[in-house]
Amino acid sequence: MAGYLPPPGFYFESDTYSYDAKLDARKSLPAGGRVIANVRSQARADFLNGTWVTPWEVFGGNFAVGAVLPVGRVAVSAGVELDSPRTNAIIGRSLRDKATIVGDPVLSATMGWHSGKFHWSTTALVNVPVGDYRDGQLANLAFHRWAGDLSGALTWFDPETGIDLSTAVGVTFNGINRATDYRTGTEFHVEWAASKALTSALSIGLIGYHYQQVTGDSGAGAQLGPYKGRTTALGGTVAYNFQVGKTPISTRIKVLQEFSVENRARGTVGLLTVSLPLSVSQ
């Protein structure tokens, strides 16, 4: 239901995110203004998301605004720290860093339309760099840079068969991290899902995503050059819906495995989503 915007009202969603990844010992990674290798990382975070679908119509569609606040724990270990990619001189070994952090808040604005079994939307996101960024440290949840993402999503949903086919495509434009003088390149991403309702409460499906930088990293801090990243992931999802009193609650588990990775750590993604309406206009 990526392209589906619900009826006017206030909605809450909690996305509990788990990520475990490692980078080949022969490859280097820029992190916190440093160059490290033989990297392992772990993140456990919760993304708290509030959305207000307004009663206003714009260009024939519904308009919504929202905000996301990430809070979680990140742990990073590196076998070595290098002086520079030119010399590969080792200046540190067995580096470890972990912290519980409040990340950058993300603001959103969405327009959504409906026509029969088709639902589609456009969304603009803005990352606001006011989170708890730890300058010079390996473990961070905040990006410490302005960033904007423009995306479009489309869903075809047949309520009679319970088949949901959804996709979303977007581009992220990144500002510069002033602490490290590092600008991440422009990023392209596409996500898709195909699911089938087995009962009125239970559904299963296949999901995936592809991420790729379309321009290289830049700035004085980009010691590894353009360092254009790429990754693809495939996985599965299970959803279960129920009611507490008169409140409908939707829960969903997603697990994805990354592959075909370049200039990024390769890992496994887990996501538990719980969403519910706080109030819906009649």
Steps between C-alpha positions, in 0.01 A plus 500: 500500500794735434289727278196504728427808711238424770192714572540834683611456860800457728713185477792356695758247383796340674769341281744293706808457283778244530812493281810280522770548239867457422745629243764285331834534683668594170278809457500836676210709624472872586345551845493808719784664307718187529599220261441153649508139379381156614176658621205348684195705591176446686199727538187463712275801457139608520356749253202678657273633228201732535283593200209740460292437190323831465144547370635736234508403136774629269496425126225247564701306757527482878783681678694367800790618716711299741818465701733213588738486796762221511632381838729202544830334576784464250817294541795504257830314515795529262808285476720791394504875439704619201699820463371551144399290199824603330738357759273243673716556809333351809467753782255311724376149565192338654286812514159474666224752556139471612239747616129557550408796282215724390527541123398782270124562474349465153205714385264387224227628271289259290234527233283192434242404236263205449330353194335159530766242586782749439647724770797729448686771690793737490710581806765757590725430801747734671769378741561773762857479643427563869548146633767377739794483257823375661781678316800275435328186634418184305149436634243751378129499420479867396623603153596856611403638159200642325348255253188488289325202343236509227308180429192361332312184597237289325275224636260268321281328758213260434287463818326193358816294447713675764785554252711812558765608247694807609811693402672825596778685316697795637811717484689640801697825478762546774654809652847511653600373844689805628670303778675268253484717183336203326216512250329172414399478134146498364328166569237306306278241669213273399294272727237245405262253663258230388272360769190285536243499779441145624223605739345831602776530762807325351705572187842396365717633221832555326685831528819656372694818436786639294720794602761667282695824507472685172766761585817455704591623846696825518662747738838510674389215727435261211844337523381189317384699197148477348430174694168443322298241692256237377297220655201279425289306750228236488287359779159413634227655711216385724221728622233448765211736574284505812291730715536628855156625595395702198856584389638303203869416533722384215825311563754395241838322506752541216833320459734575208846381399730734308711384205680646196655759733763758403670752732263424786479251783292192415237400750164363606206732564216428742200726551199478731226752419203577727252760373166628621264795457484744790188665362323484164264763364149372429 
